[in-house]
Amino acid sequence: MPHVAFYITGHGFGHATRMAAVASALARQEPGVRISLISTAPEWLFRLNLPGEFRLRPRGLDIGVIQRDSIRLDPAATLAAYTRLLEQQPAAIEQEAEILRRDGVDLVVADIPPAAFLVAERAGLPAIGISNFSWDWIYADYARALPEYAPIVEQVRQAYGRADLFLRLPFHGPCDAFRVVRDISMVARRARRTKEEVRRRLGLDGSRPVVLLSFGGFDIQGIDFDRVETLDEYCFLTTQATPRPFRNVRVATLDGLKYEDLVAQADAVITKPGYGIVSDCLANRTPVLYTARGEFAEYAPLVLGLHRFGVAEFIENQDLLAGNWRDGLHTLLTRPQSWPDLPANGADMAAGILRNHLPSGASIRRGGETGMSLPGGRESRIP
């Protein structure tokens, strides 16, 4: 049976959840496929989002961005850590390539550790990237301020240049380090339970608007929850522990629910824009009160996507931390809602393309030619 290895960055939760969606779609389309996940993302997150069988091997081949919390980043620490990673990378590539050969892997998929493509090349395997951004784009901004780290950007770009194909998601950066780029639809999770059922299971009576606090697995330090407690016209929902109990803040456990169920039942979500929560809110038509997330180039296209396809309002970092949410929520929830159509079948599209690169499908020729194109996809070759 075919075997696919997914290399997934541990940066945030959005990469893990969307690759879980792609792996799930692949398992439906290709029964019997073996799925290996190589990531530092937590196992419970994959178990929650990938119902089929898989093997998780904890290993990080990239750094992502080092963050103090969800909205405060540390570019200097990030580039210094990546420099240390590069020193160990040759040995890691050899080790990973040997594991892939030993395990009979047929295809490498990456979101979006650069070294994964070097591993695939060393193992003699085709490699496909899936993402809406690449790390060279993120690091380029940091290297302009810290020019001693500029060589990192070029090394990342060279690694991405080894990919056979890149499937580019909406709300994307240039991704021009990849030689062959194909655009696909949004990967998103849609709730399968009704709002009423979810609220009943959460013990919410619906007498007040429900606002979900969502920060992608990172703690928000310094929120003035005493101030939040004065916003008694709202019920706030979070899956993270609060400093103490608050009368209008409910700490929820999923207990059989999916995170997208929480998103869909909410009247609004307060968040920083990351791909996972943005796609979930757009797919489930939930308004968003968002704040800036620091020096991260992905922020701008995600915000454009929120305003083009959703209902969104901005709140300053200082107001978010101070609990000054009333005005922003009032503006968000009283504005007219318009939800332009936005296809969200990207997981199925990606899975269909991956199938064609497995032994049972059309084979890939090294250099990036694919055996089949799916309707609606656009492919371009980067000179």
N, C-alpha and C positions, 0 to 999 in steps of 0.2 A: 504493500500500500504506500502511496506517496507520503512524504514527510516534509513539512514546512517549518522552518525555524524563524521566529519573529524576534528581532532585536528591538527592544522598546526602552526609550529613555525613562529614567525614574523621575524626571522633572515634572512635578505636578501630577494630576490624575487624568487629564484629558487625553494624553497620548495612550495610556493604558486602556482607558475605556473605549476609545475608538478602534484600537487594534483588537480588543476583545470582540467588538462588533464585527470587524472584518473576519476574524478567525471563526466566529460563530456562523457567519454567512458562508464561509468556505466549507465548513463542516456540513452544512445543509446541502450545498451544491455538490460536494464531493464526499459522499459517505465513506467512512473508513480512513479519511486522511488523518495522519498523525500530526499533532500540533505541539511544538516546543516553544516556550517563551523564555527568553533570556532578558532579565530585567531586574532592577532593584525596587520596582513598584511592589507594594505589599500583596501577598497571595490572596488575602480576603477580597481585595478589589477585583482581581481576576475571577475568583470564584463567584462573586456577585454578578459579574457581567458576561461570563463565558460558561454557559451551562454544560457544555460537553466535556469530554476528557481532554486533558492537556498535561504537559509536564513543564514545571517552572524550575529554571535554573537561575538562582540569584547571582547576577554579575552585571557590573556597570561598565560599559565601554565609552561612556561620555560623562560630562560633568553637569550639563544643563547650565543653569545659572544658580549660583549660591545666593540664597535669600535669607534675610533676617526674619521675614514673615511674608504674608501674601502680597504686600504692596511695597516692600523695601528690599532692594537688591544690592548686591556687593560686586560690581564689575571687577575691581582689582583682585579680590579673592577668587573670583571665577577664573580669570585668565591665569593666575598663579597656579591654581589647582589643575587647570588644563595642561599647563607646562609640565607639571609633575606626571600627569597621566601619559603624556606623549613619551616620556622617558621609559615607561613600562610597556608602551604599546606594542613594540615588535614581539616581545615574548607573549603578550596576550593574544596577538593575532595568530601566532603559531599554535598556541594551545587551543584556541577556538576552532581553527581550521581542522586540527586533528580530531576534535570532538565531533564536528560535523561529518567528517569522513567516516569516523567510527560508527556514528549513529545512522548513517545512510540518509542524510538530509538531501533533498532534491532541489530546494529553493530557499533562498534567504529573502526575508522581507524586513525592512527597517523603518522605524519611526522614532528618531531619525539619527541614531548614532553614526557618525562618519566612519568609524573603524569597522562597522558591520560590512561595508562594501569591500574593504581590504581583506577581511576574513573570507568573504565569499570568493574573491578573486584567488586568494591563496588556496582555497579548497576546490577551485575549479567549478564553482556553482554560479548560476544566474542570480542576480540580486535586484530587487525592486524596492524603491523607496516610496513611502506614503506619508504625506504631511501637508501642512499649509505654510510651513516655513522651513528654513535650514539654518544651522547654527552659524555658518559663516556670515549670514545677514545680521544675526543678533550680535555676534562678536565684533563685526566691523565697526559698529558705533563705539564700542568700548576701546578698541585698538586705536581709534583716532585720538582719544584722550590719553591713551597709554601706548604710545608708538613702539615701545620696546617689545610689545607683544604682537606686533603686526604679522610676523611670520606664522602665527597660529592660524590666522584667517586663510592664508594660502594653503596651508597643510590640510585644513578642513575641506577647502574647495577641491583640492586634488583627490582627496578620498571620495568625495561625492561624484567626481568625474568617472569613477570606476563603476558606477551603477549602470545597469542595462536599461532601466526605465524608471521614471519618477511619476507617480500618480499624485497630481497636485489638487489639493482640496480648495474649496472656496475660501475667501478672506485670506489670501495668500500674499507672501512676499515674492520677489523675483524668481528665486530658486534657479538662477541661471548657471550654477555650477554643474547642474545635471545636463547631460548631452541630449537626452530624449525626455520630453515632458508631455504628459497627457493630463488634461483636466477632467476631473470626475465630480459627481455631485457631493453634497454635504453628507458626512457620516454623522448620524444623530440617533439618540435614543428616544423613542416615543413611548409614553405611558400606555399600558394596556389595561389599567384599572380606571374606573370613573373617579371624578373628583369627590363625589359623595361617598363612595366606598373607602377611599383613602382617608378622608377626614373622619369617617366613622371609626376606622381602625386606629387612627391617631388620637381619638377622643376629642376632636374639635367640633364645636357646635355650629360654626359658620356665622356666629353673631357679629364677629369682627373680621375685617380683612386679615388674611393670613400672609405673612411676609417671611420668605425663606432666606436665611443668611447662608451664603455659599462662597467659600474661599479656597476651593481646590485642594484640600488637605493641609494647607498651611494655616497655622494659628494667626489670628489678628491680635496683636498685643496692643493693649492700651485703649480699647473701646470703653467708653464710660457707660457701663450698663446701668448705673444708677440713673443716669439721664434717660437711657432707653426705657427704663421702668416707668417714667412719667408719660410715655406715649401710650396711654392705656386704651386708646381707640383702636390699637392694632394688637394682633397676636403674632409674636415672632417665633420662628421655628429654626432650630439649628441641630446639627448632628455632632457638634463639638461641645465639650464641657464648658460651662460658664463659671466665673469666680465663685458664685454662690447662687442659690435659687432666686429667681425674679418672677414676680407674679404674672407678667405678660410675655415671658420667654420660656418656650417649651424645648427641652432637650429631647430629641426624638431618636429612637432606635428603629432601624429599618424593619426588623422582625418580619421577614417575608415580603416586604415591599422592596421596590427598586428605587434608586435615587431619582430617576426620571418621574416616578410617581409623586415624589415630594415636589418636584418642579412643576408638574402639571396641575396639582391641586392648589398651588399658591396663587394668590392674587398679584404678587410681585416677588421678585428676587433682588436682594441686595448683594452685590458681588464686585469682583474685579474681572475684567474681560479676559477669559481664557477660552480656548477653542471648545472645550468640553461643555462648560456651562452656557456659552453663547449658543452653540448648536442645540443644546437641550431646550433652552428658552425659546428659540425660534421655532423648533419643531413642535413644541407644545403650546406655543402662542401665549407665553407668560411675559408680562412687562418686566423691564429691568431697570433698577437704579444702580448705576455703576460708578466706580471711582477709578482714578488713574492708578497704574500698576508699576510706576517707576520706569527705568530706562530699558524698555523692551520693545523692539521694533514691531512685533506682532500686534501691539495694542491698537495702532491706527487702523489697519484694515478690519480688525474685529469691530471696532467702534463704528466704522462706516457700514459694516454689515448689519449691526444692530439697528442703526437708524434707517437704513434702506428697507430692511425686511421685517423689522419688529417695532416695538414701542419702548423707548428708552429715554432716560433722563440722567444727567451727570450730577455727581456730588463730589465736592472737594475732599481730599484726604483728611484735612483737619476737621471738617464737619462729620465725616464718617466716624472718626475716632472719638469725637466729642459727643456722639449720639444725637447730633442735630439732624434728624432724619425727617421730621414732620413736613417741612415745606417741600422737600424733594418727593416724598411719597404722595403728598396731596396733588402736586403737579402731574406726577406720573399717572396716578389712578383716575384723574378727572379729564385727561386729554382724550380726544377721539382715537379709537384704535383702528389701525389698518394693517392687515397682514398679507402683503403680496405673496404670491405662490413662490415657494422655494423648494425644489426637489431635494429629498433627503434619503435617496436610495444609494448613496455612495458606497455603503458596505457591500451591497449586492453587486454593484458595478465592479468594485475592486476585486471581490471574490471571483467573479467571472473571468477577469483578466488574469488573476493568479492561476486559475485552473488551466488556462491555456499555456502556462509555463511549466506545468507538471508533466511527468512522463506519459500520463493518459491523455494529455491535450496536445495542442500545437507546441512544438519545441521552440525555444528561443535560440537565436544565433548570437554569439558573443558580439557585442557592438550595438545591440539595442533593438534589432528588428523584432517585432512581435508577430505572432502567427495569426492574430485576429483582432479586429476593432469592434467595440460594442457601439451601438447607436447612441448618439448624444455625446460621445467623448471626443475631445479635440487633442490632437497630438502635434507637437512641434519639435523640431530638432534644433538644439542649440549649437551654433557654429563653434 
